Amino acid sequence: MSDSILVTREGPLARVTFNRPASLNAMDFEMGTLWRDIAHEVTGDASVGAVILDAAGPAFCAGGDVVAMAGAPAGGDDVTAMAHVIHEGIRAWVLSDKPIVAAVQGAVAGGGLGLMLSADYIVASESAKFVSKYANIGLTPDLGVSTLLPAAIGQRRALALLLQDRTIDAETALDWGLVAEVVAPGELAARAEAVARFWLDNATAAFGQAKRLVRVGAHRSFEENLADEAASIGARFDTEESKLRIAAFAAASRKQSAPKENA
């Protein structure tokens, strides 16, 4: 099996690591197939409570490996077929009930934006840079960029990135809402893990359902979303974890509201 993406487990925490640092983690056909397979494997594993998406080397992901595509005997039909494969992986991550945090450093270009945005919470290094570059080489957005990017930062800002040769830095990405946090390079891995551990130390299944409701809800009718919300909260209410947490919350509330005796 290719080692272009590594998967490691620490109990309920799954870490998915892009591992083609010499190519700035650009995704070739083999890596794209692995991405899809890993997405189905991890999101379908009930023992996984949270996911960290990160990358080896100086860059998070430079998008599709255009150099490899140009040197391979592949045509437009092959590229379309591979886009569908990678999209299947993105869809699995986005629509799953696993909360995902991405740790992002260096360049995030082209389809790398879509891969990054398959995560629900993004922590970026101060060194991170974000750029489209699609039109520069005569191509159009893929890997969910035309949907996930405007959902994150709004249509006008998405168009500013896609229609101009513009690179934004981490602080601008934070201001635009493209990322959730910006930290010093040496703090990136620890902060991403802290986010994942926060989920795992609390009601990670509830966080996962909240993420799923928001992600799936963006593409359904209001009525469908309300029905899903009602079903989801009822299902969570019947879990042992929720019963214990609700009881603890109620006990704490009663204690706070009880009249205090005079000294």
FENVEN-V180571 format. One record per backbone hydrogen bond with DSSP energy under -0.5 kcal/mol. CO is the residue of the C=O (numbers start at 1). NH is the residue of the N-H. If there is no record, write none. Layout:
((CO NH) (CO NH))
This chain:
((4 19) (6 17) (8 15) (10 13) (12 14) (12 49) (12 50) (13 10) (14 16) (14 52) (15 8) (15 17) (16 18) (16 54) (17 6) (18 56) (20 23) (20 25) (21 24) (23 26) (24 62) (26 28) (27 65) (28 32) (29 33) (30 34) (31 35) (32 36) (33 37) (34 38) (35 39) (36 40) (37 41) (38 42) (39 43) (40 44) (42 45) (44 46) (45 48) (47 49) (49 99) (50 14) (51 101) (52 16) (52 54) (53 103) (54 18) (61 109) (63 27) (64 66) (65 69) (66 70) (67 71) (68 72) (69 72) (72 74) (75 79) (76 80) (77 81) (78 82) (79 83) (80 84) (81 85) (82 86) (83 87) (84 88) (85 89) (86 90) (87 91) (88 92) (89 93) (90 94) (91 95) (93 96) (97 99) (99 51) (100 120) (100 121) (101 53) (102 104) (102 123) (104 125) (105 60) (106 129) (107 60) (107 61) (108 131) (109 112) (110 113) (110 114) (111 115) (112 116) (113 117) (115 118) (116 119) (121 102) (121 123) (122 124) (122 180) (122 181) (123 104) (124 183) (125 128) (128 170) (129 108) (130 168) (131 110) (132 110) (133 137) (134 137) (134 139) (135 138) (142 145) (144 147) (144 148) (145 149) (145 150) (147 151) (148 152) (149 152) (149 153) (150 154) (154 158) (155 159) (156 160) (157 161) (158 162) (159 163) (160 164) (164 166) (166 132) (168 130) (169 173) (170 174) (171 175) (172 176) (173 177) (173 178) (173 179) (174 177) (181 124) (183 126) (184 187) (184 188) (185 188) (187 191) (188 192) (189 193) (190 194) (191 195) (192 196) (193 197) (194 198) (195 199) (196 200) (197 201) (198 202) (199 202) (202 204) (203 206) (203 207) (204 208) (205 209) (206 210) (207 211) (208 212) (209 213) (210 214) (211 215) (212 216) (213 217) (214 218) (215 218) (216 219) (217 220) (221 225) (222 226) (223 227) (224 228) (225 229) (226 230) (227 231) (228 232) (229 233) (230 234) (231 235) (232 236) (233 237) (234 238) (236 239) (239 243) (240 244) (241 245) (242 246) (243 247) (244 248) (245 249) (246 250) (247 251) (248 252) (249 253) (250 254) (251 255) (252 256) (253 257) (254 258))
